[in-house]
Amino acid sequence: MSFYYLLLGHLLGDFTFQTDNIAKYKSIQWKWNLLHTVIVTLSMLIFAIPFGQLAVFLVIINGILHFIIDSFKA
């Protein structure tokens, strides 16, 4: 069940809360990529907190990996 909540948080952060500027510049400047990653991570954290410390830890790891992967995609 927690998977679906975390997926929802990820999708909200990755698509719904991503502005046009973030989408445009995240592949050019690392600051925009960092902002995008923080938004995704925070939106996932909101859903992860009720599931305990392990879920919060995994969301933080996901945020770090998200930043690295998006950096290489650029």
PDB file of N, H, CA, C and O in Angstrom:
ATOM      1  N   MET A   1       0.818  -1.196   0.000  1.00  0.00           N
ATOM      2  CA  MET A   1       0.000   0.000   0.000  1.00  0.00           C
ATOM      3  C   MET A   1       0.861   1.259   0.000  1.00  0.00           C
ATOM      4  O   MET A   1       0.523   2.239  -0.663  1.00  0.00           O
ATOM      5  N   SER A   2       1.961   1.241   0.731  1.00  0.00           N
ATOM      6  H   SER A   2       2.236   0.445   1.270  1.00  0.00           H
ATOM      7  CA  SER A   2       2.812   2.432   0.782  1.00  0.00           C
ATOM      8  C   SER A   2       3.400   2.746  -0.587  1.00  0.00           C
ATOM      9  O   SER A   2       3.652   3.909  -0.901  1.00  0.00           O
ATOM     10  N   PHE A   3       3.622   1.717  -1.406  1.00  0.00           N
ATOM     11  H   PHE A   3       3.418   0.772  -1.151  1.00  0.00           H
ATOM     12  CA  PHE A   3       4.172   1.935  -2.742  1.00  0.00           C
ATOM     13  C   PHE A   3       3.296   2.891  -3.544  1.00  0.00           C
ATOM     14  O   PHE A   3       3.810   3.789  -4.211  1.00  0.00           O
ATOM     15  N   TYR A   4       1.996   2.710  -3.486  1.00  0.00           N
ATOM     16  H   TYR A   4       1.579   1.981  -2.943  1.00  0.00           H
ATOM     17  CA  TYR A   4       1.086   3.538  -4.268  1.00  0.00           C
ATOM     18  C   TYR A   4       1.070   4.986  -3.786  1.00  0.00           C
ATOM     19  O   TYR A   4       0.957   5.911  -4.590  1.00  0.00           O
ATOM     20  N   TYR A   5       1.184   5.175  -2.482  1.00  0.00           N
ATOM     21  H   TYR A   5       1.276   4.423  -1.829  1.00  0.00           H
ATOM     22  CA  TYR A   5       1.257   6.537  -1.951  1.00  0.00           C
ATOM     23  C   TYR A   5       2.564   7.211  -2.377  1.00  0.00           C
ATOM     24  O   TYR A   5       2.571   8.385  -2.747  1.00  0.00           O
ATOM     25  N   LEU A   6       3.660   6.467  -2.323  1.00  0.00           N
ATOM     26  H   LEU A   6       3.654   5.513  -2.023  1.00  0.00           H
ATOM     27  CA  LEU A   6       4.943   7.036  -2.733  1.00  0.00           C
ATOM     28  C   LEU A   6       4.967   7.305  -4.235  1.00  0.00           C
ATOM     29  O   LEU A   6       5.536   8.301  -4.682  1.00  0.00           O
ATOM     30  N   LEU A   7       4.358   6.428  -5.002  1.00  0.00           N
ATOM     31  H   LEU A   7       3.896   5.618  -4.639  1.00  0.00           H
ATOM     32  CA  LEU A   7       4.259   6.660  -6.440  1.00  0.00           C
ATOM     33  C   LEU A   7       3.426   7.916  -6.718  1.00  0.00           C
ATOM     34  O   LEU A   7       3.791   8.721  -7.574  1.00  0.00           O
ATOM     35  N   LEU A   8       2.334   8.084  -6.017  1.00  0.00           N
ATOM     36  H   LEU A   8       2.037   7.430  -5.321  1.00  0.00           H
ATOM     37  CA  LEU A   8       1.512   9.281  -6.163  1.00  0.00           C
ATOM     38  C   LEU A   8       2.314  10.531  -5.829  1.00  0.00           C
ATOM     39  O   LEU A   8       2.260  11.516  -6.565  1.00  0.00           O
ATOM     40  N   GLY A   9       3.056  10.502  -4.728  1.00  0.00           N
ATOM     41  H   GLY A   9       3.100   9.702  -4.130  1.00  0.00           H
ATOM     42  CA  GLY A   9       3.894  11.643  -4.359  1.00  0.00           C
ATOM     43  C   GLY A   9       4.934  11.944  -5.417  1.00  0.00           C
ATOM     44  O   GLY A   9       5.191  13.105  -5.736  1.00  0.00           O
ATOM     45  N   HIS A  10       5.535  10.891  -5.964  1.00  0.00           N
ATOM     46  H   HIS A  10       5.327   9.948  -5.706  1.00  0.00           H
ATOM     47  CA  HIS A  10       6.550  11.071  -7.002  1.00  0.00           C
ATOM     48  C   HIS A  10       5.933  11.674  -8.263  1.00  0.00           C
ATOM     49  O   HIS A  10       6.499  12.596  -8.849  1.00  0.00           O
ATOM     50  N   LEU A  11       4.801  11.168  -8.672  1.00  0.00           N
ATOM     51  H   LEU A  11       4.342  10.418  -8.195  1.00  0.00           H
ATOM     52  CA  LEU A  11       4.149  11.688  -9.877  1.00  0.00           C
ATOM     53  C   LEU A  11       3.689  13.135  -9.698  1.00  0.00           C
ATOM     54  O   LEU A  11       3.809  13.947 -10.616  1.00  0.00           O
ATOM     55  N   LEU A  12       3.169  13.451  -8.530  1.00  0.00           N
ATOM     56  H   LEU A  12       3.071  12.792  -7.784  1.00  0.00           H
ATOM     57  CA  LEU A  12       2.770  14.834  -8.264  1.00  0.00           C
ATOM     58  C   LEU A  12       3.972  15.770  -8.338  1.00  0.00           C
ATOM     59  O   LEU A  12       3.911  16.827  -8.967  1.00  0.00           O
ATOM     60  N   GLY A  13       5.056  15.375  -7.694  1.00  0.00           N
ATOM     61  H   GLY A  13       5.105  14.517  -7.183  1.00  0.00           H
ATOM     62  CA  GLY A  13       6.248  16.217  -7.697  1.00  0.00           C
ATOM     63  C   GLY A  13       6.909  16.295  -9.048  1.00  0.00           C
ATOM     64  O   GLY A  13       7.426  17.345  -9.431  1.00  0.00           O
ATOM     65  N   ASP A  14       6.901  15.193  -9.779  1.00  0.00           N
ATOM     66  H   ASP A  14       6.482  14.340  -9.468  1.00  0.00           H
ATOM     67  CA  ASP A  14       7.607  15.128 -11.058  1.00  0.00           C
ATOM     68  C   ASP A  14       6.848  15.822 -12.181  1.00  0.00           C
ATOM     69  O   ASP A  14       7.471  16.344 -13.106  1.00  0.00           O
ATOM     70  N   PHE A  15       5.536  15.841 -12.124  1.00  0.00           N
ATOM     71  H   PHE A  15       5.030  15.417 -11.373  1.00  0.00           H
ATOM     72  CA  PHE A  15       4.765  16.391 -13.232  1.00  0.00           C
ATOM     73  C   PHE A  15       3.872  17.563 -12.820  1.00  0.00           C
ATOM     74  O   PHE A  15       3.921  18.623 -13.443  1.00  0.00           O
ATOM     75  N   THR A  16       3.071  17.385 -11.793  1.00  0.00           N
ATOM     76  H   THR A  16       3.031  16.524 -11.286  1.00  0.00           H
ATOM     77  CA  THR A  16       2.102  18.407 -11.426  1.00  0.00           C
ATOM     78  C   THR A  16       2.765  19.676 -10.890  1.00  0.00           C
ATOM     79  O   THR A  16       2.385  20.781 -11.276  1.00  0.00           O
ATOM     80  N   PHE A  17       3.749  19.525 -10.007  1.00  0.00           N
ATOM     81  H   PHE A  17       4.057  18.627  -9.693  1.00  0.00           H
ATOM     82  CA  PHE A  17       4.374  20.685  -9.377  1.00  0.00           C
ATOM     83  C   PHE A  17       5.584  21.213 -10.148  1.00  0.00           C
ATOM     84  O   PHE A  17       6.253  22.136  -9.683  1.00  0.00           O
ATOM     85  N   GLN A  18       5.869  20.651 -11.297  1.00  0.00           N
ATOM     86  H   GLN A  18       5.326  19.902 -11.675  1.00  0.00           H
ATOM     87  CA  GLN A  18       6.999  21.111 -12.100  1.00  0.00           C
ATOM     88  C   GLN A  18       6.540  22.263 -12.993  1.00  0.00           C
ATOM     89  O   GLN A  18       5.663  22.090 -13.840  1.00  0.00           O
ATOM     90  N   THR A  19       7.132  23.425 -12.800  1.00  0.00           N
ATOM     91  H   THR A  19       7.844  23.565 -12.112  1.00  0.00           H
ATOM     92  CA  THR A  19       6.770  24.585 -13.611  1.00  0.00           C
ATOM     93  C   THR A  19       7.437  24.490 -14.982  1.00  0.00           C
ATOM     94  O   THR A  19       8.301  23.643 -15.211  1.00  0.00           O
ATOM     95  N   ASP A  20       7.022  25.365 -15.879  1.00  0.00           N
ATOM     96  H   ASP A  20       6.320  26.052 -15.693  1.00  0.00           H
ATOM     97  CA  ASP A  20       7.631  25.393 -17.211  1.00  0.00           C
ATOM     98  C   ASP A  20       9.114  25.749 -17.137  1.00  0.00           C
ATOM     99  O   ASP A  20       9.930  25.195 -17.873  1.00  0.00           O
ATOM    100  N   ASN A  21       9.455  26.672 -16.247  1.00  0.00           N
ATOM    101  H   ASN A  21       8.792  27.122 -15.649  1.00  0.00           H
ATOM    102  CA  ASN A  21      10.869  27.048 -16.095  1.00  0.00           C
ATOM    103  C   ASN A  21      11.711  25.886 -15.583  1.00  0.00           C
ATOM    104  O   ASN A  21      12.823  25.665 -16.061  1.00  0.00           O
ATOM    105  N   ILE A  22      11.191  25.152 -14.621  1.00  0.00           N
ATOM    106  H   ILE A  22      10.287  25.331 -14.232  1.00  0.00           H
ATOM    107  CA  ILE A  22      11.935  23.998 -14.104  1.00  0.00           C
ATOM    108  C   ILE A  22      12.136  22.979 -15.212  1.00  0.00           C
ATOM    109  O   ILE A  22      13.237  22.454 -15.381  1.00  0.00           O
ATOM    110  N   ALA A  23      11.097  22.697 -15.959  1.00  0.00           N
ATOM    111  H   ALA A  23      10.203  23.123 -15.822  1.00  0.00           H
ATOM    112  CA  ALA A  23      11.211  21.720 -17.045  1.00  0.00           C
ATOM    113  C   ALA A  23      12.200  22.184 -18.102  1.00  0.00           C
ATOM    114  O   ALA A  23      12.928  21.374 -18.676  1.00  0.00           O
ATOM    115  N   LYS A  24      12.226  23.467 -18.357  1.00  0.00           N
ATOM    116  H   LYS A  24      11.635  24.125 -17.891  1.00  0.00           H
ATOM    117  CA  LYS A  24      13.104  24.010 -19.393  1.00  0.00           C
ATOM    118  C   LYS A  24      14.563  24.037 -18.969  1.00  0.00           C
ATOM    119  O   LYS A  24      15.445  23.702 -19.759  1.00  0.00           O
ATOM    120  N   TYR A  25      14.825  24.434 -17.726  1.00  0.00           N
ATOM    121  H   TYR A  25      14.108  24.706 -17.084  1.00  0.00           H
ATOM    122  CA  TYR A  25      16.201  24.688 -17.296  1.00  0.00           C
ATOM    123  C   TYR A  25      16.845  23.580 -16.472  1.00  0.00           C
ATOM    124  O   TYR A  25      18.049  23.631 -16.220  1.00  0.00           O
ATOM    125  N   LYS A  26      16.079  22.581 -16.047  1.00  0.00           N
ATOM    126  H   LYS A  26      15.101  22.539 -16.252  1.00  0.00           H
ATOM    127  CA  LYS A  26      16.667  21.562 -15.168  1.00  0.00           C
ATOM    128  C   LYS A  26      17.761  20.753 -15.864  1.00  0.00           C
ATOM    129  O   LYS A  26      18.642  20.204 -15.203  1.00  0.00           O
ATOM    130  N   SER A  27      17.708  20.679 -17.173  1.00  0.00           N
ATOM    131  H   SER A  27      16.992  21.125 -17.710  1.00  0.00           H
ATOM    132  CA  SER A  27      18.751  19.946 -17.887  1.00  0.00           C
ATOM    133  C   SER A  27      19.935  20.831 -18.246  1.00  0.00           C
ATOM    134  O   SER A  27      20.952  20.339 -18.735  1.00  0.00           O
ATOM    135  N   ILE A  28      19.810  22.146 -18.005  1.00  0.00           N
ATOM    136  H   ILE A  28      18.984  22.545 -17.608  1.00  0.00           H
ATOM    137  CA  ILE A  28      20.876  23.080 -18.350  1.00  0.00           C
ATOM    138  C   ILE A  28      21.657  23.518 -17.114  1.00  0.00           C
ATOM    139  O   ILE A  28      22.887  23.558 -17.136  1.00  0.00           O
ATOM    140  N   GLN A  29      20.946  23.844 -16.039  1.00  0.00           N
ATOM    141  H   GLN A  29      19.947  23.811 -16.021  1.00  0.00           H
ATOM    142  CA  GLN A  29      21.581  24.356 -14.823  1.00  0.00           C
ATOM    143  C   GLN A  29      21.263  23.442 -13.648  1.00  0.00           C
ATOM    144  O   GLN A  29      20.115  23.046 -13.447  1.00  0.00           O
ATOM    145  N   TRP A  30      22.285  23.117 -12.883  1.00  0.00           N
ATOM    146  H   TRP A  30      23.218  23.439 -13.047  1.00  0.00           H
ATOM    147  CA  TRP A  30      22.110  22.181 -11.778  1.00  0.00           C
ATOM    148  C   TRP A  30      21.193  22.741 -10.699  1.00  0.00           C
ATOM    149  O   TRP A  30      20.547  21.968  -9.990  1.00  0.00           O
ATOM    150  N   LYS A  31      21.115  24.071 -10.552  1.00  0.00           N
ATOM    151  H   LYS A  31      21.640  24.698 -11.128  1.00  0.00           H
ATOM    152  CA  LYS A  31      20.249  24.660  -9.527  1.00  0.00           C
ATOM    153  C   LYS A  31      18.778  24.337  -9.797  1.00  0.00           C
ATOM    154  O   LYS A  31      18.016  24.078  -8.865  1.00  0.00           O
ATOM    155  N   TRP A  32      18.385  24.351 -11.061  1.00  0.00           N
ATOM    156  H   TRP A  32      19.004  24.561 -11.818  1.00  0.00           H
ATOM    157  CA  TRP A  32      17.010  24.021 -11.416  1.00  0.00           C
ATOM    158  C   TRP A  32      16.747  22.537 -11.197  1.00  0.00           C
ATOM    159  O   TRP A  32      15.656  22.145 -10.782  1.00  0.00           O
ATOM    160  N   ASN A  33      17.744  21.722 -11.476  1.00  0.00           N
ATOM    161  H   ASN A  33      18.631  22.040 -11.813  1.00  0.00           H
ATOM    162  CA  ASN A  33      17.620  20.281 -11.223  1.00  0.00           C
ATOM    163  C   ASN A  33      17.486  20.028  -9.725  1.00  0.00           C
ATOM    164  O   ASN A  33      16.697  19.182  -9.303  1.00  0.00           O
ATOM    165  N   LEU A  34      18.253  20.758  -8.925  1.00  0.00           N
ATOM    166  H   LEU A  34      18.894  21.445  -9.268  1.00  0.00           H
ATOM    167  CA  LEU A  34      18.161  20.616  -7.470  1.00  0.00           C
ATOM    168  C   LEU A  34      16.779  21.042  -6.975  1.00  0.00           C
ATOM    169  O   LEU A  34      16.186  20.370  -6.131  1.00  0.00           O
ATOM    170  N   LEU A  35      16.272  22.151  -7.496  1.00  0.00           N
ATOM    171  H   LEU A  35      16.754  22.697  -8.182  1.00  0.00           H
ATOM    172  CA  LEU A  35      14.928  22.600  -7.112  1.00  0.00           C
ATOM    173  C   LEU A  35      13.883  21.544  -7.469  1.00  0.00           C
ATOM    174  O   LEU A  35      12.996  21.244  -6.669  1.00  0.00           O
ATOM    175  N   HIS A  36      13.991  20.990  -8.661  1.00  0.00           N
ATOM    176  H   HIS A  36      14.711  21.234  -9.311  1.00  0.00           H
ATOM    177  CA  HIS A  36      13.080  19.930  -9.089  1.00  0.00           C
ATOM    178  C   HIS A  36      13.164  18.727  -8.151  1.00  0.00           C
ATOM    179  O   HIS A  36      12.138  18.173  -7.756  1.00  0.00           O
ATOM    180  N   THR A  37      14.372  18.328  -7.799  1.00  0.00           N
ATOM    181  H   THR A  37      15.206  18.778  -8.120  1.00  0.00           H
ATOM    182  CA  THR A  37      14.567  17.179  -6.919  1.00  0.00           C
ATOM    183  C   THR A  37      14.001  17.441  -5.528  1.00  0.00           C
ATOM    184  O   THR A  37      13.400  16.549  -4.928  1.00  0.00           O
ATOM    185  N   VAL A  38      14.184  18.645  -5.014  1.00  0.00           N
ATOM    186  H   VAL A  38      14.672  19.369  -5.501  1.00  0.00           H
ATOM    187  CA  VAL A  38      13.642  18.993  -3.693  1.00  0.00           C
ATOM    188  C   VAL A  38      12.115  18.929  -3.717  1.00  0.00           C
ATOM    189  O   VAL A  38      11.502  18.428  -2.774  1.00  0.00           O
ATOM    190  N   ILE A  39      11.504  19.430  -4.778  1.00  0.00           N
ATOM    191  H   ILE A  39      12.002  19.837  -5.543  1.00  0.00           H
ATOM    192  CA  ILE A  39      10.041  19.391  -4.890  1.00  0.00           C
ATOM    193  C   ILE A  39       9.539  17.949  -4.924  1.00  0.00           C
ATOM    194  O   ILE A  39       8.577  17.604  -4.237  1.00  0.00           O
ATOM    195  N   VAL A  40      10.193  17.112  -5.723  1.00  0.00           N
ATOM    196  H   VAL A  40      10.975  17.391  -6.281  1.00  0.00           H
ATOM    197  CA  VAL A  40       9.790  15.704  -5.808  1.00  0.00           C
ATOM    198  C   VAL A  40       9.964  15.018  -4.448  1.00  0.00           C
ATOM    199  O   VAL A  40       9.080  14.290  -3.998  1.00  0.00           O
ATOM    200  N   THR A  41      11.095  15.255  -3.808  1.00  0.00           N
ATOM    201  H   THR A  41      11.813  15.847  -4.174  1.00  0.00           H
ATOM    202  CA  THR A  41      11.375  14.609  -2.525  1.00  0.00           C
ATOM    203  C   THR A  41      10.398  15.063  -1.445  1.00  0.00           C
ATOM    204  O   THR A  41       9.911  14.243  -0.666  1.00  0.00           O
ATOM    205  N   LEU A  42      10.112  16.344  -1.392  1.00  0.00           N
ATOM    206  H   LEU A  42      10.508  17.010  -2.024  1.00  0.00           H
ATOM    207  CA  LEU A  42       9.165  16.838  -0.384  1.00  0.00           C
ATOM    208  C   LEU A  42       7.752  16.304  -0.614  1.00  0.00           C
ATOM    209  O   LEU A  42       7.049  15.963   0.337  1.00  0.00           O
ATOM    210  N   SER A  43       7.344  16.232  -1.873  1.00  0.00           N
ATOM    211  H   SER A  43       7.915  16.509  -2.646  1.00  0.00           H
ATOM    212  CA  SER A  43       6.003  15.705  -2.131  1.00  0.00           C
ATOM    213  C   SER A  43       5.920  14.218  -1.786  1.00  0.00           C
ATOM    214  O   SER A  43       4.862  13.736  -1.381  1.00  0.00           O
ATOM    215  N   MET A  44       7.020  13.495  -1.942  1.00  0.00           N
ATOM    216  H   MET A  44       7.879  13.887  -2.271  1.00  0.00           H
ATOM    217  CA  MET A  44       7.034  12.088  -1.532  1.00  0.00           C
ATOM    218  C   MET A  44       7.096  11.952  -0.009  1.00  0.00           C
ATOM    219  O   MET A  44       6.483  11.051   0.564  1.00  0.00           O
ATOM    220  N   LEU A  45       7.841  12.850   0.640  1.00  0.00           N
ATOM    221  H   LEU A  45       8.339  13.582   0.174  1.00  0.00           H
ATOM    222  CA  LEU A  45       7.958  12.788   2.101  1.00  0.00           C
ATOM    223  C   LEU A  45       6.612  12.958   2.792  1.00  0.00           C
ATOM    224  O   LEU A  45       6.356  12.341   3.826  1.00  0.00           O
ATOM    225  N   ILE A  46       5.768  13.783   2.228  1.00  0.00           N
ATOM    226  H   ILE A  46       5.976  14.284   1.388  1.00  0.00           H
ATOM    227  CA  ILE A  46       4.441  13.989   2.815  1.00  0.00           C
ATOM    228  C   ILE A  46       3.688  12.660   2.921  1.00  0.00           C
ATOM    229  O   ILE A  46       3.001  12.395   3.907  1.00  0.00           O
ATOM    230  N   PHE A  47       3.835  11.834   1.885  1.00  0.00           N
ATOM    231  H   PHE A  47       4.394  12.049   1.084  1.00  0.00           H
ATOM    232  CA  PHE A  47       3.160  10.536   1.886  1.00  0.00           C
ATOM    233  C   PHE A  47       3.946   9.470   2.655  1.00  0.00           C
ATOM    234  O   PHE A  47       3.360   8.476   3.085  1.00  0.00           O
ATOM    235  N   ALA A  48       5.260   9.653   2.837  1.00  0.00           N
ATOM    236  H   ALA A  48       5.736  10.460   2.487  1.00  0.00           H
ATOM    237  CA  ALA A  48       6.096   8.629   3.463  1.00  0.00           C
ATOM    238  C   ALA A  48       6.085   8.686   4.985  1.00  0.00           C
ATOM    239  O   ALA A  48       6.276   7.660   5.637  1.00  0.00           O
ATOM    240  N   ILE A  49       5.869   9.844   5.553  1.00  0.00           N
ATOM    241  H   ILE A  49       5.714  10.678   5.023  1.00  0.00           H
ATOM    242  CA  ILE A  49       5.974  10.005   7.007  1.00  0.00           C
ATOM    243  C   ILE A  49       5.092   9.023   7.783  1.00  0.00           C
ATOM    244  O   ILE A  49       5.556   8.463   8.776  1.00  0.00           O
ATOM    245  N   PRO A  50       3.837   8.790   7.370  1.00  0.00           N
ATOM    246  CA  PRO A  50       3.021   7.832   8.140  1.00  0.00           C
ATOM    247  C   PRO A  50       3.549   6.397   8.120  1.00  0.00           C
ATOM    248  O   PRO A  50       3.146   5.588   8.955  1.00  0.00           O
ATOM    249  N   PHE A  51       4.435   6.068   7.192  1.00  0.00           N
ATOM    250  H   PHE A  51       4.762   6.725   6.514  1.00  0.00           H
ATOM    251  CA  PHE A  51       4.926   4.699   7.080  1.00  0.00           C
ATOM    252  C   PHE A  51       6.226   4.457   7.833  1.00  0.00           C
ATOM    253  O   PHE A  51       6.769   3.353   7.778  1.00  0.00           O
ATOM    254  N   GLY A  52       6.736   5.463   8.535  1.00  0.00           N
ATOM    255  H   GLY A  52       6.295   6.360   8.579  1.00  0.00           H
ATOM    256  CA  GLY A  52       7.874   5.256   9.414  1.00  0.00           C
ATOM    257  C   GLY A  52       9.208   5.727   8.861  1.00  0.00           C
ATOM    258  O   GLY A  52       9.315   6.271   7.762  1.00  0.00           O
ATOM    259  N   GLN A  53      10.226   5.485   9.693  1.00  0.00           N
ATOM    260  H   GLN A  53      10.139   5.043  10.586  1.00  0.00           H
ATOM    261  CA  GLN A  53      11.561   5.986   9.400  1.00  0.00           C
ATOM    262  C   GLN A  53      12.189   5.341   8.170  1.00  0.00           C
ATOM    263  O   GLN A  53      12.908   6.009   7.428  1.00  0.00           O
ATOM    264  N   LEU A  54      11.938   4.083   7.947  1.00  0.00           N
ATOM    265  H   LEU A  54      11.354   3.541   8.551  1.00  0.00           H
ATOM    266  CA  LEU A  54      12.516   3.413   6.786  1.00  0.00           C
ATOM    267  C   LEU A  54      11.996   4.031   5.503  1.00  0.00           C
ATOM    268  O   LEU A  54      12.763   4.253   4.567  1.00  0.00           O
ATOM    269  N   ALA A  55      10.708   4.311   5.448  1.00  0.00           N
ATOM    270  H   ALA A  55      10.084   4.131   6.209  1.00  0.00           H
ATOM    271  CA  ALA A  55      10.132   4.930   4.252  1.00  0.00           C
ATOM    272  C   ALA A  55      10.710   6.323   4.026  1.00  0.00           C
ATOM    273  O   ALA A  55      10.999   6.698   2.889  1.00  0.00           O
ATOM    274  N   VAL A  56      10.880   7.083   5.093  1.00  0.00           N
ATOM    275  H   VAL A  56      10.646   6.778   6.016  1.00  0.00           H
ATOM    276  CA  VAL A  56      11.479   8.418   4.977  1.00  0.00           C
ATOM    277  C   VAL A  56      12.916   8.308   4.478  1.00  0.00           C
ATOM    278  O   VAL A  56      13.325   9.072   3.603  1.00  0.00           O
ATOM    279  N   PHE A  57      13.681   7.376   5.017  1.00  0.00           N
ATOM    280  H   PHE A  57      13.350   6.755   5.727  1.00  0.00           H
ATOM    281  CA  PHE A  57      15.057   7.160   4.575  1.00  0.00           C
ATOM    282  C   PHE A  57      15.105   6.791   3.091  1.00  0.00           C
ATOM    283  O   PHE A  57      15.946   7.305   2.354  1.00  0.00           O
ATOM    284  N   LEU A  58      14.222   5.918   2.656  1.00  0.00           N
ATOM    285  H   LEU A  58      13.538   5.501   3.255  1.00  0.00           H
ATOM    286  CA  LEU A  58      14.207   5.503   1.256  1.00  0.00           C
ATOM    287  C   LEU A  58      13.794   6.646   0.332  1.00  0.00           C
ATOM    288  O   LEU A  58      14.266   6.721  -0.803  1.00  0.00           O
ATOM    289  N   VAL A  59      12.934   7.523   0.794  1.00  0.00           N
ATOM    290  H   VAL A  59      12.550   7.462   1.716  1.00  0.00           H
ATOM    291  CA  VAL A  59      12.558   8.686  -0.013  1.00  0.00           C
ATOM    292  C   VAL A  59      13.746   9.629  -0.176  1.00  0.00           C
ATOM    293  O   VAL A  59      13.946  10.195  -1.250  1.00  0.00           O
ATOM    294  N   ILE A  60      14.528   9.799   0.879  1.00  0.00           N
ATOM    295  H   ILE A  60      14.365   9.339   1.752  1.00  0.00           H
ATOM    296  CA  ILE A  60      15.721  10.647   0.784  1.00  0.00           C
ATOM    297  C   ILE A  60      16.731  10.030  -0.180  1.00  0.00           C
ATOM    298  O   ILE A  60      17.335  10.744  -0.981  1.00  0.00           O
ATOM    299  N   ILE A  61      16.919   8.723  -0.113  1.00  0.00           N
ATOM    300  H   ILE A  61      16.428   8.143   0.538  1.00  0.00           H
ATOM    301  CA  ILE A  61      17.802   8.038  -1.065  1.00  0.00           C
ATOM    302  C   ILE A  61      17.266   8.218  -2.483  1.00  0.00           C
ATOM    303  O   ILE A  61      18.034   8.468  -3.412  1.00  0.00           O
ATOM    304  N   ASN A  62      15.960   8.093  -2.647  1.00  0.00           N
ATOM    305  H   ASN A  62      15.336   7.891  -1.892  1.00  0.00           H
ATOM    306  CA  ASN A  62      15.346   8.305  -3.955  1.00  0.00           C
ATOM    307  C   ASN A  62      15.618   9.725  -4.467  1.00  0.00           C
ATOM    308  O   ASN A  62      15.886   9.914  -5.653  1.00  0.00           O
ATOM    309  N   GLY A  63      15.551  10.705  -3.589  1.00  0.00           N
ATOM    310  H   GLY A  63      15.334  10.551  -2.625  1.00  0.00           H
ATOM    311  CA  GLY A  63      15.821  12.085  -3.987  1.00  0.00           C
ATOM    312  C   GLY A  63      17.246  12.274  -4.483  1.00  0.00           C
ATOM    313  O   GLY A  63      17.477  12.955  -5.482  1.00  0.00           O
ATOM    314  N   ILE A  64      18.197  11.669  -3.785  1.00  0.00           N
ATOM    315  H   ILE A  64      18.009  11.115  -2.974  1.00  0.00           H
ATOM    316  CA  ILE A  64      19.597  11.758  -4.203  1.00  0.00           C
ATOM    317  C   ILE A  64      19.786  11.099  -5.563  1.00  0.00           C
ATOM    318  O   ILE A  64      20.440  11.654  -6.446  1.00  0.00           O
ATOM    319  N   LEU A  65      19.214   9.921  -5.725  1.00  0.00           N
ATOM    320  H   LEU A  65      18.683   9.470  -5.007  1.00  0.00           H
ATOM    321  CA  LEU A  65      19.330   9.218  -7.003  1.00  0.00           C
ATOM    322  C   LEU A  65      18.597   9.957  -8.126  1.00  0.00           C
ATOM    323  O   LEU A  65      19.049   9.962  -9.271  1.00  0.00           O
ATOM    324  N   HIS A  66      17.482  10.571  -7.793  1.00  0.00           N
ATOM    325  H   HIS A  66      17.116  10.567  -6.863  1.00  0.00           H
ATOM    326  CA  HIS A  66      16.732  11.344  -8.781  1.00  0.00           C
ATOM    327  C   HIS A  66      17.585  12.494  -9.316  1.00  0.00           C
ATOM    328  O   HIS A  66      17.610  12.754 -10.518  1.00  0.00           O
ATOM    329  N   PHE A  67      18.283  13.175  -8.409  1.00  0.00           N
ATOM    330  H   PHE A  67      18.263  12.964  -7.432  1.00  0.00           H
ATOM    331  CA  PHE A  67      19.158  14.280  -8.815  1.00  0.00           C
ATOM    332  C   PHE A  67      20.277  13.786  -9.717  1.00  0.00           C
ATOM    333  O   PHE A  67      20.576  14.407 -10.738  1.00  0.00           O
ATOM    334  N   ILE A  68      20.897  12.672  -9.346  1.00  0.00           N
ATOM    335  H   ILE A  68      20.655  12.168  -8.516  1.00  0.00           H
ATOM    336  CA  ILE A  68      22.004  12.123 -10.134  1.00  0.00           C
ATOM    337  C   ILE A  68      21.518  11.676 -11.517  1.00  0.00           C
ATOM    338  O   ILE A  68      22.149  11.976 -12.531  1.00  0.00           O
ATOM    339  N   ILE A  69      20.396  10.958 -11.547  1.00  0.00           N
ATOM    340  H   ILE A  69      19.884  10.714 -10.724  1.00  0.00           H
ATOM    341  CA  ILE A  69      19.888  10.459 -12.819  1.00  0.00           C
ATOM    342  C   ILE A  69      19.495  11.608 -13.749  1.00  0.00           C
ATOM    343  O   ILE A  69      19.813  11.586 -14.938  1.00  0.00           O
ATOM    344  N   ASP A  70      18.801  12.613 -13.201  1.00  0.00           N
ATOM    345  H   ASP A  70      18.543  12.631 -12.235  1.00  0.00           H
ATOM    346  CA  ASP A  70      18.412  13.759 -14.030  1.00  0.00           C
ATOM    347  C   ASP A  70      19.629  14.544 -14.504  1.00  0.00           C
ATOM    348  O   ASP A  70      19.598  15.137 -15.583  1.00  0.00           O
ATOM    349  N   SER A  71      20.697  14.557 -13.717  1.00  0.00           N
ATOM    350  H   SER A  71      20.723  14.075 -12.841  1.00  0.00           H
ATOM    351  CA  SER A  71      21.929  15.227 -14.140  1.00  0.00           C
ATOM    352  C   SER A  71      22.539  14.521 -15.343  1.00  0.00           C
ATOM    353  O   SER A  71      23.002  15.175 -16.278  1.00  0.00           O
ATOM    354  N   PHE A  72      22.542  13.214 -15.327  1.00  0.00           N
ATOM    355  H   PHE A  72      22.166  12.683 -14.568  1.00  0.00           H
ATOM    356  CA  PHE A  72      23.117  12.454 -16.437  1.00  0.00           C
ATOM    357  C   PHE A  72      22.202  12.463 -17.663  1.00  0.00           C
ATOM    358  O   PHE A  72      22.684  12.347 -18.790  1.00  0.00           O
ATOM    359  N   LYS A  73      20.899  12.599 -17.460  1.00  0.00           N
ATOM    360  H   LYS A  73      20.508  12.693 -16.544  1.00  0.00           H
ATOM    361  CA  LYS A  73      19.987  12.673 -18.599  1.00  0.00           C
ATOM    362  C   LYS A  73      20.226  13.944 -19.393  1.00  0.00           C
ATOM    363  O   LYS A  73      19.979  13.984 -20.598  1.00  0.00           O
ATOM    364  N   ALA A  74      20.703  14.977 -18.724  1.00  0.00           N
ATOM    365  H   ALA A  74      20.903  14.945 -17.745  1.00  0.00           H
ATOM    366  CA  ALA A  74      20.976  16.237 -19.412  1.00  0.00           C
ATOM    367  C   ALA A  74      22.171  16.067 -20.303  1.00  0.00           C
ATOM    368  O   ALA A  74      22.576  17.012 -20.980  1.00  0.00           O
TER     369      ALA A  74
END
